[in-house]
Amino acid sequence: MSVPAFIDITEEDQASELRAYIKSKGADISEENAEGGLHVDLAQIIEACDVCLKDDDKDVESVMNSIVSLLLILEPEKQEALIENLCEKLVKFREGERPSLRLQLLSNLFHGMDENTPVRYTVFCSLVKVAATCNAIAFIPTDLDQVRKWIIDWNLNTEKKHTLLRLVYEALVDCKKSEAAAKVMVELLGSYTEDNASQARVDAHRCIVRALKDPNTFLFDHLLILKPVRFLEGELIHDLLTIFVSAKLAAYVKFYQSNKDFIDSLGLSHEQNMSKMRLLTFMGMAVEFKEISFDTIQQELQIGAEEVEAFVIDAVRTKMVYCKIDQTQQKVVVSHSTHRTFGKQQWQQLYDTLTSWKANLATVKTSLQTLSPSA
């Protein structure tokens, strides 16, 4: 990628021009180039470049891109500290101000570097931080497959890997990308081992709360197998998650009556929890029974007779349950319901169904061959 330069001259003259421009804006910097070479010039220029970011001058973007272009021609071993310094300034400068300029500069730097350069990690983290402050995460590549590839390409250690995934997760949450955020958090928690799972306590706790709070998340069994979540066994947060995974509404009501303050401390809405548990309970009933009477729905979901039809309509809208209301018979006829958990029993059911389909298709094929030998 080509990065716009301040002016088409030698690197030394370009550094000199940058010094003069920054000094003219009030920076405490000499106009004379340093004796140590270009990387020393850049260190001093980056240290003083704050004055450029404060200015609304139309030349600011060209000036900053000139700094970026000079950084990219340095030897890799001389780049790292300077890039880290520039990224820190771009992230921290008047947080929230001139985000498009800061994003553009960081993007130019990121895409101008070799894909396998480890310091790209620092630039990408900075990109995510700035994007999160201005709801621009959609413009940053956060696809999990790509992020996984970068983690390998940059040879990140465990700590940096966790930092990167956590940053992406928090940015997606801040920008209301709950589904994508949940996938990143599961990736983060799944990267812990038995040896370090205890270190992910805060992440695991946060993951559970976010999932329970998300109005569009209804399946939670995949969280129980994550090592950091398993580390929470015996604690109230794990007990609550278990209820949402497989228990009925009555179990949640009993839990809430004994732990009201705990629910409130998590920032969860009891009414929203009740609504979600009603749907989850209904999903479980719909898996077990193909016909459910209105009376049973009222009893299990703790709702009045006048609320049944509205509840069923809302349940169908979630696409977790497909059913029809039989007003004459005062019942619900189920055609399909999503399983709340998918374990050995569900795999066996799937195997049996596929085996049955295969046998049926073989029968159809045999019948066709009987009717037409050439079929």
N, C-alpha and C positions, 0 to 999 in steps of 0.2 A: 504494500500500500504506500502511496506517496503522501508525505505529510507537508502541508503548505509551509514554506520558509519565509522568514522575515524579508530577506532580500537575497538576490542571486550573487553572492560573493564568497570568498574563502571562509572557512570555519573561524579562523582567527579574527578576520574583519567582522564577521557576523557577531561574534562574541563581543567585540569592541562596540559595535552598533547597539547591541542589547544593553551593554553597560551604560552607554550614553543616554539611551532612552529611559532606562529605569532611574538613572540619576536625575534626569530632567523632571521626573515625577515625584522627586523628593526623597529617594532612597539614599541611604548612607553607603555609597559604593564608589570605588574609584573608576574613572573612565579608562584607565590603563589596564591592559590585560595582565593577568598573573604570570609569574615566571614558571610556575609548575606545569603549565600546559592547559589544554582545553578542559580537562575534567576539574581542575581547580577553578577555572573561570566559571564553569557551570555551577559548581558548588556555591560560589559567592553570588551568582546571578539568581539561583533558585532561592537562596536565603533571603534575598531582597525583593523577590518578585511579587510580594503581597501588594505593593503599591499599584501594580498593573491590574490586579483583580478588583481593587477598589475603584478603579477608573472606568467610566462609561465610554471612554474614547473608542472610536471605531477600529483603531489599530490594535486594540488589546488582544483580540483573537489571533492576529498574525504574529504578534510578539510572543505570546505563549506557545503557539505552534512552532515558532522558531526555536524556542527552548527545547520542545519535544523532539524536533528534527535533529538537533545537535546531540541530544541524549542517545538517540538511536544509532548514531555512528560511532559511539564510544565502544571500547572493548568491554565485553560482558562483565569482567571482574571490576571494572570501574563504574559500571552502570548502577549496580544494585543499591548502594547507599544513597545515590543521588535520586534515583527513582522513588525510593521509599520516602525521602524528604519531600519531593514534589507532591507525591500522592497524599501525604499527611496534610500539606497545605491546602490542596484542592478539596479534601474532605472537610477539614475543620473551618475553612474560611467562611465567616458569616453564614453559618449553616442555614440553608434554605434560600440564600440569595444567589442569583446568576447560575441556577442549576444546569441550564442547557449548555452554557459555556464550559462549565466544569465537566459535564458528561462528555461533551465533544472532545475536549482535550484528553481525558482519560481514555476515551475510545480510540482516538488517534494513536496514543501511546500503546495501548493494548494490542491493536491490530497491526501496528508497525513492527512489533517484536516477533522474533522467531517463536513458533508455536510451542516448542519444548523448553523455552527459557523459564527457569524456575521463578524468576522475579515477576513473571506475569501473574502469579498468585497474588502478590501485593496489589497490583493494578486492578485485577478483577475484584478483589475485596473492596477496594476503594470505589469502583464503579457501582457495586451493589449498594454500598452505604449511601452514596450520593443519590442514586435512583430511588432509594427508599424514602428519602426526604421530600421528594417531589412527585411521588406516585408514578414513577417512570420505569418500574421494574419490567414492564412488558417490552421495553426496548433493549433489555439486557438478556443475553442468552442464559437461561436457567434450566434448560432441558436436562433431565437427570442423566441421560446417556452421555450428553456432552460434558457435563460436570464430572461424571465418573472418568471419562477419558482424560480430562485435564488433570485430575488427581493422580492418574498414572503417569501422564506425560511430564508433570512437574515434580514427580517423585516426592510427594508430600508425606511428611511424617504423620503420625496419628493425631497429634495436637492440631496441626494445621488443617488436616482433613476435617476434623470436627469443627474447627473454627469456620471454615469455608461453608460447610453444610448448614451450620447454625445461622450464619449471616444470611444465606439465601432464604432459609426458612423464615427468619424474622422479617425480612424485606417483603416476602410474599404475603405474610400475615398482615403487615402494615398496609399493603396495597389491596387487601381484600381478596387475595387469590387463595382461598382456603383449601380447595382441592389439591392444587399444586403444592401448597405448603405442607399438607398432611403427608404427601408422598416423600417430600424431602426429609421430614422429621422421622418417618419410618426408616428411611435410608440411613439417617444419622444414628438412630438407636440400634439399627441392625448391624452397624459397624463396630459396636462394642463387643468385647469378649467376656468370658466368665471372670477374667482377672481384673478388668477395669469397669465392669458394669456398674459398680457402686458409685463411680464418678459421674454417671449420667443421671443421677437421682433427680436433679432439677429439670433436665430435659424430658425425662420420662413422665414426671409429674405434669409438666406443661403440656406435653403431647396428649395425655389423657383428658385434661381439662378442655383443651382446644377441640378435641374430637367430640366430647360430650356437648360442648356449647354450640358447635356448628349445626345449624338447622338442616343441612343437607347430608349429614353423615348419620347412617343408621346401622352400619356394620362395624363391629369392634373386635371380633374374635382374633384378627391378625395381630392385635396389639399384645395379647396375652402371651404370645410365644417369644416376644422380644426380651432379651436377657435383662436390660435395665428395668423393664416393667415387671418381670418375674422377681427382680430384686426387691420390689415393693410389697411382695406378698405378706399378708398379716397386717398391713396398714389400711386405714379407712379408704384411701384413694383407690387401692386395689380392690377392696370389697365393693366399692361403688361401681368400678369398671365391670366387675364380674356380673353385677346385677344387670347392667346395660347389655352385656354380652348374651346372657341366656335366661335371666329370671323374669318373672312377671311383674305387673304393676304393683300388686300387693306387697311384694318384697321391697320395692323402692319406697313405698309409703311407710312401711315399718322402719326402714333404714332412716328415712328423713325424720320421723318422729323422735328417733334416738340421737340423731346427729344434725339437727337443724343448723346449729352454729357452724359446723364444718362445711355444709353445703353453701352457706352464705359466705364463708371465708374464701371459697373457691371462685366467687363471683358468678356462680351459676344461678339461673332463675328456676325456682321450684316449679312454677307454672309451665315453663318450657320443658323441664325434665318430665313433668307429668304427661305433657302432650307427646313427647317422644316415646316414653315408656308405654303409653296407650297404643301407639302405632306398633312398637316392637312386640307387645303382647298379642296384638291382633295378627301380626305376621306369623307368630308361632302357632296361633290357633288355626290360621289358614293353611299352614303346612300339614297340620294334623287332621283337620276336618275339611271336607269339601262343601259342607253346608253348616252354617252357624246361625242359630236362632237369635232374634233380637234380644230376647231375655238373657241369653248367655253373654252377649256383647255388653249389655247393661251391667250385668253382675261383675264380669271380669275387668271391664274398663272403668267401672265406677262412674257411669254417666246416666243421664235421664233418658226416658223413652223418646223424648222429642229431639235428642241430640244424636241418635244413632245414625240416621241417614246422612246428616251433614258430616259426621265423622268418617263414614265409609267413603263418601265422595272425596274428602281430603286425603284419605289413605290411598285411594286409587291414583290421585294426582301425583303422589310421590313415586309412582311406578314400582313400588316395592311389592304391591299386591294388585292382582287383577281379579275382579269379581263383579257380580251384578246383584242388585237389590230386588228381592221378590217381596213386594209390599203385600200381596194377597196372602202369602204363606208366612209373612213376618220373619223372613230369614235372608241370609246372604249366601249366594252360590259362588264358590271360589273356583276360578279356572287356573290360577297360578299364584304362588307366593314365594318370595325370595327367602332362602334359609338364613337364619340369623347366624348360625355357625356352620362351618363346612369341614367336617372331620371324616373319620373312617366310614361311618355309617352313610354319609352323603356320597362319598366316593363310590361305595358299593352300590348305592341306588343308581348313580350315574352309569356305572359299569353294566348293571342289569338292564337299564333302559337302552343303552347302545347295543348290547348283545341282542335284545329283543328286536330292535330296529334291523339289525344285520340279518337276523333269521327271517324277519318278515320280507325284507328285500330279496333274500334268496328264494323264498316261496314265490314271490311275484315273478322273479326271473324264470323260475322253473315253469310257471304257468304260461308265461309268454312263449317260451321255447316249445311247449306242448302245442300251443295254437299255431305257432309259426316256427318250424324247425330252423329257419335261417336267422331267427332273431338272436 
